[in-house]
Every structure is written in C-alpha cells, then in structure tokens.
Amino acid sequence: MTPRPGRLGVGIIGAGHVGPILGAALAGAGHALVGISAISQASRDRAEAILPGVPILTVPEIVERSELVIICVPDDALESLVAGLAATRTWQAGQLVMHTSARFGTDVLAPALLGGAIPLAIHPAMAFTGTSLDLARLADSYFAVTAPTPVLPIGQALVVEMGGEPLIVAERDRAAYAEAIETATAFSTSIVEQSTRLLAGIGIDRPGAVLGPLVRSAVENALQRTSPDVRDLDALTTQPRTDRTDSEDE
C-alpha cells in the first residue's frame, strides 16, 4: 500500500481521550478518517461526538483499510496488540503505523515492521480532556517524535498538520522522556487537587478560579528559572565584572 501524497486514509485504534482528538486534527488537515475502534459505550459516545459520521469498526477492519494507523491504547495493551495483528498477518507493506505512548519508541512496533509497515512513535505532551477543548490546546503542545531517520520527516509533518511542534526524542531516551512527563502530570494534578480541597474546606465556592492564575504563574516562573537561556542570563548578570573602569562607577 503506497500512501497518497498529501492525503492519507487514517484509522484510529482506541477512542479514549487522545485518539478522537488526533483524528479530528488530521481530518482538519485534509486527511480522510476511515474508521475508529471503540468498545465501551463511553468511548462510542466520545467517538460519535468528536468524529460524527466516522464509522466504528473492528481493529482488523481499521488496519486493513488504513494507510495510517494510529494506536491509542494503554501501555500494557500496546505490545500484545501489535504482536497479535502481526500473527494474523494483518499489517500491510508500506502502511504507516503510529502509536501515542510516551513510554515506548518504535521498538514495540517491531512485529509490524517485519510485516512491511513503517513505524512511528508520536506522543503529544499534553493532558487531554477528551473534548473539543483539546483541539485548540494542540497548538501550544510539543509532540515527541521517535522514528527511523528516513521516516522522521513524515512524523514531523504529521505533528505540524495536527497543529503541534515536533520534538525529536531518540529511542534510548524514551524512558527518561516518559518519566519526565509522568512526574510533571502526577505532581501538578495531586497538588492542585489537594489545594482545591483545602480551599473548599474553608468555604471558598470556586477554588479553581482562585488557584488557576496562581498555578499558571507559578509554573511559568519555574519554567523560566529552569530555562537554559534564563540561567545563562542570570550567570552573566551576577558574576563579578573585571572590565569596569572608574568612569563606570560615577
């Protein structure tokens, strides 16, 4: 199967918070959505709300009909899913296969690669709500892209089409990348939830409205302090100067 230039038939495995949003973003860029898999009623409702008119198909049907397959399943299900489809010879030569896990690179897609598929690991560094709000937020997000060198431009192009900024992460660095993402997400979530409960406990009706500006400014300040550019500037402004003249003291 040879992808058509500039336009792909896209199939999505998994209708959680991520899959339908990425599908909608690619549809907005001109790609055709051939189907999405959804098992629970909640995932079916989500798929129908975000991707109205897109068929809900079985996983084998999606793989058979798609030029780009996007796999959005939990980490503990990814490896067995890829291997199972390889065992039934479902993967197709020349087909793009992309997963959205932060933890894995393209090694987990090795069974699909043996079947002739082209592997991509693309993770959006964003906390998804599973609603249309996420589409606007994609524009401010980085996507970790891991792929064989000849395929990197394809992954980067897909990210740009979804509205994000591609960030190349080497296969060997995916574990560290995932740890950073998980730490930031878990810590910020737990702190906000704890603070919200404390404010609600003293009778504040809208704790989120109080904490929102505080948390955003605190995070922005922390990011600025840890930015290499800011650290370099601080070093320049605090280190002793040896080139001063008497006229500069006046």
C-alpha positions as CSV (number, residue, x, y, z in Angstrom):
1,M,0.0,0.0,0.0
2,T,1.5,3.3,-1.1
3,P,0.3,6.4,0.8
4,R,-1.2,9.1,-1.5
5,P,0.8,12.3,-1.4
6,G,-0.6,14.8,1.0
7,R,-3.6,12.9,1.9
8,L,-3.9,9.6,3.9
9,G,-6.7,7.3,4.9
10,V,-6.4,7.3,8.7
11,G,-7.7,4.7,11.0
12,I,-7.7,5.0,14.8
13,I,-7.4,2.2,17.3
14,G,-8.8,3.4,20.6
15,A,-11.5,6.0,21.4
16,G,-10.2,7.2,24.7
17,H,-9.2,10.8,25.4
18,V,-6.5,11.0,22.8
19,G,-7.5,9.1,19.6
20,P,-10.6,11.0,18.6
21,I,-8.8,14.4,19.1
22,L,-5.8,13.5,16.9
23,G,-8.2,12.1,14.4
24,A,-10.2,15.3,14.3
25,A,-6.9,17.3,13.9
26,L,-5.8,15.2,11.0
27,A,-9.2,15.4,9.4
28,G,-9.0,19.2,9.7
29,A,-5.7,19.0,7.8
30,G,-7.4,17.2,4.9
31,H,-6.9,13.5,5.7
32,A,-9.7,11.1,5.4
33,L,-10.8,9.1,8.5
34,V,-11.7,5.6,7.5
35,G,-12.8,4.4,11.0
36,I,-12.2,4.2,14.7
37,S,-12.4,1.3,17.1
38,A,-14.5,1.8,20.3
39,I,-15.6,-0.9,22.8
40,S,-17.3,0.7,25.7
41,Q,-20.4,2.9,25.5
42,A,-18.4,5.9,26.8
43,S,-15.8,5.5,24.1
44,R,-18.5,5.1,21.4
45,D,-20.3,8.2,22.6
46,R,-16.9,10.1,22.6
47,A,-16.1,9.0,19.1
48,E,-19.5,10.0,17.8
49,A,-19.4,13.4,19.5
50,I,-15.9,14.3,18.2
51,L,-15.9,12.4,14.9
52,P,-19.5,12.4,13.7
53,G,-20.1,10.2,10.7
54,V,-16.8,8.3,11.1
55,P,-17.5,4.5,11.1
56,I,-16.9,2.5,14.3
57,L,-15.0,-0.6,13.0
58,T,-13.2,-3.6,14.4
59,V,-9.4,-3.4,14.8
60,P,-8.7,-5.7,11.9
61,E,-11.0,-3.7,9.7
62,I,-9.2,-0.5,10.6
63,V,-5.8,-1.9,9.8
64,E,-7.0,-3.4,6.5
65,R,-8.5,-0.1,5.3
66,S,-6.0,2.4,6.5
67,E,-2.8,4.0,5.1
68,L,-2.0,5.5,8.5
69,V,-3.0,3.5,11.7
70,I,-2.9,5.5,14.9
71,I,-2.8,3.2,18.0
72,C,-4.1,4.9,21.2
73,V,-4.3,2.2,23.8
74,P,-2.9,1.8,27.3
75,D,0.8,1.0,27.5
76,D,0.1,-2.5,28.9
77,A,-2.0,-3.4,25.9
78,L,0.2,-2.0,23.1
79,E,2.8,-4.8,22.8
80,S,0.2,-7.6,22.7
81,L,-2.0,-5.7,20.2
82,V,0.9,-5.1,17.7
83,A,2.1,-8.7,18.0
84,G,-1.4,-10.2,17.7
85,L,-2.1,-8.3,14.5
86,A,1.3,-9.5,13.2
87,A,0.4,-13.1,14.0
88,T,-2.7,-12.8,11.8
89,R,-0.7,-11.1,9.0
90,T,-2.9,-8.0,9.2
91,W,-0.2,-5.4,8.9
92,Q,0.4,-4.2,5.3
93,A,3.6,-3.3,3.5
94,G,4.1,0.5,3.2
95,Q,1.5,1.2,5.9
96,L,2.3,3.9,8.4
97,V,1.8,2.6,12.0
98,M,1.9,5.2,14.8
99,H,1.4,4.8,18.5
100,T,0.9,7.6,21.0
101,S,2.6,6.1,24.1
102,A,5.1,8.3,26.0
103,R,7.0,5.3,27.3
104,F,7.8,3.4,24.1
105,G,9.7,4.2,21.0
106,T,9.4,2.3,17.8
107,D,10.9,-1.0,19.1
108,V,7.5,-2.0,20.3
109,L,6.3,-1.8,16.7
110,A,8.9,-4.4,15.5
111,P,6.3,-7.0,14.6
112,A,4.5,-4.5,12.4
113,L,7.8,-3.5,10.8
114,L,8.5,-7.2,10.0
115,G,5.2,-7.1,8.1
116,G,6.4,-4.2,6.0
117,A,4.8,-1.4,8.0
118,I,6.5,1.9,8.7
119,P,6.9,2.6,12.4
120,L,6.3,6.0,14.2
121,A,6.1,6.8,17.9
122,I,4.5,10.2,18.4
123,H,3.4,11.3,21.9
124,P,1.6,14.7,22.4
125,A,2.9,16.2,25.7
126,M,-0.5,17.4,26.8
127,A,-3.1,16.4,29.4
128,F,-6.2,15.5,27.4
129,T,-9.8,16.0,28.4
130,G,-11.3,14.0,25.6
131,T,-13.4,17.0,24.5
132,S,-13.2,19.6,21.7
133,L,-11.2,21.9,24.1
134,D,-8.2,19.8,23.3
135,L,-8.1,20.7,19.6
136,A,-7.2,24.3,20.5
137,R,-4.6,23.2,23.0
138,L,-2.7,21.1,20.5
139,A,-1.4,24.4,19.0
140,D,0.6,25.0,22.2
141,S,1.9,21.5,22.6
142,Y,5.1,19.6,21.7
143,F,4.9,16.1,20.3
144,A,7.8,13.7,21.0
145,V,8.7,12.0,17.7
146,T,10.7,8.8,17.5
147,A,11.3,7.0,14.2
148,P,13.9,5.6,11.9
149,T,15.9,8.5,10.4
150,P,14.4,8.2,6.9
151,V,10.9,8.4,8.4
152,L,11.4,11.3,10.8
153,P,10.2,13.9,8.3
154,I,6.9,12.0,7.9
155,G,6.4,12.1,11.7
156,Q,7.3,15.7,11.9
157,A,5.0,16.6,9.1
158,L,2.1,14.8,10.8
159,V,2.7,16.7,14.0
160,V,2.7,20.0,12.2
161,E,-0.5,19.1,10.5
162,M,-2.1,18.4,13.9
163,G,-1.1,21.9,15.0
164,G,1.8,20.9,17.3
165,E,5.5,21.3,17.5
166,P,7.7,18.2,16.7
167,L,10.4,17.3,19.3
168,I,12.7,14.5,18.2
169,V,13.4,12.0,21.0
170,A,15.9,9.2,20.5
171,E,14.7,5.6,21.1
172,R,17.1,5.3,24.0
173,D,15.7,8.4,25.6
174,R,12.0,7.5,25.6
175,A,12.1,6.1,29.1
176,A,13.5,9.3,30.6
177,Y,11.1,11.4,28.5
178,A,8.2,9.3,29.8
179,E,9.4,9.7,33.4
180,A,9.5,13.5,33.0
181,I,6.0,13.6,31.5
182,E,4.6,11.3,34.2
183,T,6.3,13.3,37.0
184,A,5.0,16.6,35.8
185,T,1.5,15.4,35.3
186,A,1.1,13.4,38.5
187,F,2.7,16.1,40.7
188,S,0.7,19.0,39.3
189,T,-2.5,17.1,39.4
190,S,-2.1,16.0,43.0
191,I,-1.0,19.4,44.2
192,V,-4.0,21.2,42.6
193,E,-6.4,18.6,43.9
194,Q,-5.1,18.9,47.5
195,S,-5.1,22.7,47.3
196,T,-8.7,22.7,45.9
197,R,-9.9,20.5,48.8
198,L,-8.3,22.8,51.4
199,L,-9.9,25.9,49.9
200,A,-13.3,24.2,49.6
201,G,-13.0,23.1,53.2
202,I,-12.9,26.7,54.4
203,G,-15.9,27.6,52.4
204,I,-14.5,29.1,49.2
205,D,-17.1,28.3,46.5
206,R,-14.8,28.5,43.4
207,P,-11.4,27.2,44.5
208,G,-10.4,26.6,40.9
209,A,-10.9,30.2,40.0
210,V,-8.6,31.2,42.9
211,L,-5.9,28.7,42.1
212,G,-5.9,29.0,38.3
213,P,-3.9,32.2,38.0
214,L,-1.6,31.2,40.9
215,V,-0.7,27.8,39.5
216,R,-0.2,29.1,36.0
217,S,2.1,31.9,37.1
218,A,4.0,29.6,39.5
219,V,4.6,27.1,36.7
220,E,5.6,29.8,34.2
221,N,8.1,31.2,36.8
222,A,9.5,27.8,37.4
223,L,9.9,27.1,33.7
224,Q,11.6,30.4,33.2
225,R,14.0,29.7,36.1
226,T,15.0,26.3,34.6
227,S,15.3,27.6,31.0
228,P,18.9,27.4,29.8
229,D,18.6,30.8,28.2
230,V,17.5,32.3,31.5
231,R,20.2,30.5,33.5
232,D,22.8,31.8,31.2
233,L,21.5,35.4,31.5
234,D,21.4,35.1,35.3
235,A,25.0,33.9,35.3
236,L,26.1,36.9,33.2
237,T,24.3,39.4,35.4
238,T,25.6,38.0,38.7
239,Q,29.2,37.1,38.0
240,P,31.9,39.7,39.0
241,R,32.9,42.1,36.3
242,T,36.6,42.6,35.7
243,D,36.3,45.1,32.9
244,R,34.9,48.1,34.8
245,T,36.6,51.5,34.7
246,D,36.4,54.4,37.1
247,S,34.0,56.2,34.8
248,E,31.5,53.4,35.2
249,D,31.4,54.0,39.0
250,E,30.4,57.6,38.6
